[in-house]
Every structure is written in structure tokens, then in C-alpha cells.
């Protein structure tokens, strides 16, 4: 069975991942809060969808029940998340920090806890090496490298990355891969706009003059590769950045060119 659940599927990396998996004939359940966007994605790709706010336990429980009643799941892609603000630790909004922790960390924990029984059921009884279930979480290079202004987002993404590492240890011996992809600069329609509370000029400035920042499709295609590898191969951590980005805090702007010696 190749049935994937993709959270945060209404836009950006989540929607691109749904498209990438459907291109390879996966059965995909797209999950997000915005039903109009999910319906449009389902009409476009042939995926199905489930409306849920992953910060609400009742919604997560309802998702698990729906999946159990409609065929189970073999792959969970935790993509829902987001950033708010680029302020210092001193001046950052506690409400922004709380929201980032809720959506980037606690929502992932809720979904993992709710769907693990279904993931186990998808591979129960399969001969060793012939089947594997996947828990793949989209984190960020902000979960591995700190940068000024990133305090709340760094804290949340470092937390979820650590949680993934712990989960991998706890599931040792089971045919379940625990995977993490940590994107750098990805130019999507909403990430920076949400981060800067609708300030389009400030959001656009993030990507100004950067040659070829990643697209959501680049990340979606990489996620598909990770979950389609042979069952005995686990890409525990994939860091994906545009060539113009050396680190979370170092981005080249302008054409790339060979330096003269």
C-alpha cells in the first residue's frame, strides 16, 4: 500500500508534495484548514482531502478515525508549520513564539501519536526488508543553524528536529523510517508573507536578487525521492538549499560567477 497523508497541504511545499506523489500514482490524503484550497488541489490532482486544524486534538483524532475507516496510511508527511516575525529574543512576541511552538512542534507530536498505530498496521506481517512505513517531517535549516532574529523559529525548529531524533531511537527495530528534510530558502507564495504579517514588500525583499531560490516543487520532488527509496534505505536527514545559500544567515545576491584565483 502506498497511501500518504500530507499536512499543511493547502499551499507551498505541502501542495507541491501532493502533486509530486500523485504524479507517481500515490494515494494521497491532503490535510489543512482551508477547504477551498484543498478542494481545488483535489480537483487538480485526484487526491482526497480532510479538513483539520492540527492544533486541535479533536481534529487530529477525527483525522485518524477517517484514515482508519478509509484504508489506513503507510506514509506520514508532517509539513504543517510556519514562522512569525524576525525580532530579537528581547523584543519578540511571546504570542508569536507560542504559535510557532504549537504548530511546528506540538502539532507534529499530536499527528505522530495519532497515526502511529495505522502506520504500524500498514507493515504488520510483511517480510523483513520488503515493506516500510514512513514518518517524514519537514523541518528547516533553522532547526540546525541559529541566526539573528530567528529566536522563536529557531527554538521551535530545533525542538522538532530533536523530537524526530528521539522518535527514531524509540522506533528502533520497527520497519518504520523516521526522516527529516530541512529546507533552506524556498520561495513560496505564503511563508515570508505570513512571517511578516502580510507585509509584501518585506516578504519580497527576502528573495530579491537571489539567483534561483528553491521552489516548493524542488522540495516536493525531493520528499518523493526520500519515501520511494528501497525499504532498507533511510535518509535520516536531508538538508536542501539553493546553491546561492551557504547558511541560514549567508545568502549570495546577484549572478553566480567563478572567482579568479
TAGICOR-V296494 format. One record per helix or strand. SS is the DSSP state (A for helix, B for strand). FROM is the first residue (numbers start at 1). LEN is the number of residues. Records with the same first field share a line. If there is no record, write none. Layout:
# TAGICOR-V296494
SS=FROM-LEN / FROM-LEN
This chain:
# TAGICOR-V296494
B=3-5 / 27-6 / 48-4 / 75-4 / 133-6 / 176-8 / 186-1 / 210-1 / 214-1 / 237-4 / 245-3 / 250-2 / 254-1
A=12-12 / 35-11 / 57-13 / 94-30 / 141-3 / 151-20 / 191-5 / 200-8 / 216-13
